[in-house]
Amino acid sequence: MSEKDTQSTWIWTPKERKCLSILQRKTHSRATLLQIHAFMLRNALETNLNLLTKLIATLSSSDPQCGTHHARRLFGQIRLKSNTFLCNTMMKAHLNSRQFSEAAVLYNELRRKDSFGPDNYTFSTLAKCCGLSFSLFEGTEVHAHVVKYGFKSNLYVATALVDMYGKLGKIDFAKKMFDEMIERSPVSWTALIGGYVRNGEMGTAKELFDLMLECDKDTAAFNVMIDGYVKLGDMEKAKRLFDDMPERNVVSWTSMIDGYCSNGRTCLRPETEHTSFQRGPTLSWTGPTGTSHKEP
C-alpha cells in the first residue's frame, strides 16, 4: 500500500484528534506549539503525516520567522518526503514568510533526492516566489518544469506564470503565456493587467480592462487600474473608475485617499464611526481653501 493510501485510511487515535483540535484553534502561542510537538514525539504521532503537515503550517503562520525555522527543522527530520501536500505546505510556509529562495532550494532538493511529484500547487507557489523576489533565471526554470511535468494548461499555474512575468518586467512573456491559455479566469485577466500597470503601459492595461466581461470585473481588477492611475497622478480617471465600481473594499478607499493626498488636491479621511463597512465610509475632505465637505 502506498504512503498516500495509508494516510487516507488512517484511523485517528484520541490523542491525535486532541492535537488536531488544538492546532485548529485561531491563535497559538509558541510554547503551546512546542508542547504539541513534544507530545507528538513522546507518543510517536509524527508518523501521521496529516497531523504533521498541520503542525508545520501552524508553526509558520503563528511565527513567520522562528516558527518557519522550527517547521523546516521538523520537516528535515522526516525520512520520506514523497507526500506532495506535506512538501507544498513547507514551500508555502517559506513563501508566506518571504523566504523565497528557501522555497526554491527546497524544491530542488526534493526533486533530486526524494520521490517527490510536484503538482499545480507546487508550481503556483514557486512562480509567486520568483515573481516577488525578482528572480528571472529561477522563474524561467520553473516555467520549463511546468512544461516538463505537463501543467502548462493548468489554469492556476498559467495564471501564476502570467503574474510572475509581469512582476519580473517581462510583459511580452506574460502576454504570450496569457494568449496560450485555453481557459482564463478574472484572476488571469487581472494578473496581465497588473503587469502592464507595473510596466507603465496604462493604455494597454485599459484596453485589456475594457475587453473584460462586465461580470468578470471584480474589485481586484478595479483596484489594479485605480492604483495605476493614482501613481500617474491622473485622479480624474481613478475617480471615474472608483465611482463605477460595483463594490469597494479597504484597498479601493485607501488608494483614492492616498492619491488625493499625495497629489496635493484634497486630503480625504474615512469617517466610519456611524457608517457600516458594507455601505462604505463617508468621505470628508478639506479643500485648498480650508472648506470642509462631505460626500456619502
N, C-alpha and C positions, 0 to 999 in steps of 0.2 A: 504493500500500500504506500502511495506517495505521501510526502510530507503534507501536501495540501489536503489530501483526502483524510489523513489522520487528524488534522486540525478541525476539519469540517464536522467530523464525527466525535469530537472531543466531548466527554461528559464532565461538566464542571463540578468541582467539589465545593462544599460550603465555604471553605477558605478562599478559593479562587473567586467565588461570587462576592465575598466580602471585600476583597481587594478591588475588584472591578467597581463595586458600588462606591467605594471611597474615591477612586480615580475619576469617576463620572461627576463628582461634585464640581461646582463652578470655580471655587477657589481652593488653592492648596498652599501650604507653607513648605519651605524647603525641607524642614525637619520631618514633616509628615511623609513626604515622598521618599526620603531616605529610609524612614522606618518601614514603609511598604516594601521597598527594595530588600531591606534586610529580612523582613518577614518572608518574602518570596524565596530568598536564598535558604533560609532555615528550613522551610517546608518543601523545598525542591519544586517550586512552582514556576521556575524560569523556563521549564520545557513547554509551557503553554504560550505559544508564540503570539496568540491574540492578546493575552494579558500583557505580555512583554512589550508588544507594539504600543498598547495603550499607555504603558508606563513611560516609554520613550517620548511619545507625543506630549504627554502631560508634563514631563520634566522640562522639555524645551519651551513649551508655551508658558509655563509658570515663571521661568527664569531664562530668557533668551541666551545669556552668556554662560553662566556657571551650569545651569540646567542642561543646556545643549552639550556642554563639555562632558558632563557626567553621563548623559544619554549616549554619547559617542563611545565612551569607555565601556558602557554596558553593552552596546551593540558589538563592539570589538571582541567581547568575550563569547559571543555566540559562535558555535563551531561551524554550523552550516548556514550559509546566508543565501539560500535559494528562494526564500519566501519573498515574492515581489512586493507585496503590501508592506512588509516589515522594512525592506530596503527603501521603498519610496517614502515611507514615514520618516526615516532618518535623513534622507536627502531634503525632504520638505522642511524638516527641522532646521537644517543649515540655511535653507532659503529664508525662512521666517526670521532667523537670527542674523540675516545679512552676511552669512559666512558663505559667500557664493563659490569661491574657489574650492572650499572643502567639499561641497556637493559634487563638483566635477571630479575631484580627486577620488572621492568615494565611488563614484560611478565607474571610473577607470579601474579601480582596484577590484570591484565586484566582477567586472567583465573579464578581467584577466585570471582571477584566482578562483572564482566561485561559479557554480552553475546557475547564474543569475539571468533570468529572462526579462528584459525591460518591456514595459507596456506604454500606453499612451500617457499615463500619469507621470511616468519616468521622464519622458521627453518634454512634456509640458513644463515640468519643474526645472529641468536643465536649461531649456530655452529662456525661461524667466531669469534664471541666474546669469546667463550670458548677457542678456539684454541689460539687466540692472548693473552689471559690473563692466559693461562696455568691452566685452571680450570677444572680438570678432573672430579670431582664429578658432577658439573653442566653440563659438557659435556655428561656424561652418562645419566643424567636426560633428556637432550634434545633428545638424541637418543631414550630413552624409549617413549617419547612423539611422536616422529616421527613414531614409530611403532604403537602407540595407535591411532593416527589420520590417519593412512593409507598412509603416504608419504614415506615409505621405498623404494618403487620402483621409486620414482621421481628422474630423472637424476640429477637435480641441488642440491637437498637435499642430495642424496647419495654422490655426489662429495664433497659437503661441509663437510660431516662427515668423508670422507677419508682424506681430508686435515686437519680437526680438530685433528683426532687421530695421524696423522703424526707429527703435531706440538706438541702434548702432549707426544710424545715419545712412544706411544702405536702402534708401527708399525704392530704388529700382528693383532690388531683390524682393522687397516686401510686396511691391505691386505684381511682380511676376508670380510670386507664391500665391497671392490673392486671386489672380486670374486663373491659375491652375486648379483652384479649389472646386471640387464637384458640388459641395454644399457650403453655404455661407450662413452665418448667424449674425444678429445685430452686433455681437461682440467682435466678429471678424471685420465688419464694416468700421466699427469704432476704432479698432486697432490700426487699420490702414489710415483712416482719417487722422488719428493721433500722430502717426508717423509723419504725414505731410505737415501737420501743425508744428511738430518739433523741428522740422527742417525749414520752417518759414514759408512754406508754399500754401498760403491760406486760400489762394484762388482755386487750386486743385482740390484742397480739402473741402471747400464749399461746394464744388461741383459734385464730389462724391456724396456729400451730405444731402444734396438735393436729389440725388439718384436713389437714395434710400426710400423704401416704402414708409409712409407716414406711421403705420403701426409699428415699424421697427425702430423709429427714432425715440429711443428711451432717454432717460435722464442722463446717462453716461455720455451718450453721443452729443447731446446739447452742451453738457459741461465742457467737453473737449473743445468744441467750437468757441464757446464763450471765453474759455481760458486763452485760446489763440488770439482772439480779437482784443482781449484785455491786455495781453502782452504787447500787442502792436499799438495800443493806445486808442483803438477805434471803439470807443464806448457806445457810439450810436448803434453800430451793428451788434455789439454784445448785448445791449439793452433790448434791441428788437428780438433777438433770439430768446432772451430771458423772458420777455413778455409772451412769446409763442409757446413756451414750454408747457406741456400738459400737467407736469408735476415737477416741483423743485425740491431739492434737498439742501443740506447744510453747505455742501460744496458749491452749489449754484449761488446761494446767497453770499458766501464768503468771497467767491470770485468777483462778483459785482461790487461788493463793498471795498475790497482791496483795489479793484480797478479804478473806482471813483476817487478813492483817497490818494493813490499813487499818481494819478493823472491830474491831481490838483483842481478838480472841478467842484465836487461836493464830497463831503465825508458822511457816509451812511453808517448808521448803527442799528442793529436789530433790537426791537423792544418786545421781548417775548413774555413779559410778566403777565399780561392779560390776554395773550393770544396763543392758541393751540398750535403745535407744530404742523398739524395737518392743514390748517388754513394758511400757514406761512406767517412769519413775523411781520408786524407793522414796521415800516421803514420811516425813520426820521433823519433828517439831514440839515446841515447848516450851509446855506449858500454863501457866495462871495461877499454878500452884504451883511451877513450875520443873521439873516432872517431864517426862522425855523419853519420847516414844512413837514407835513406828514402825508403818507400815502398808504392805504390799506394793502 
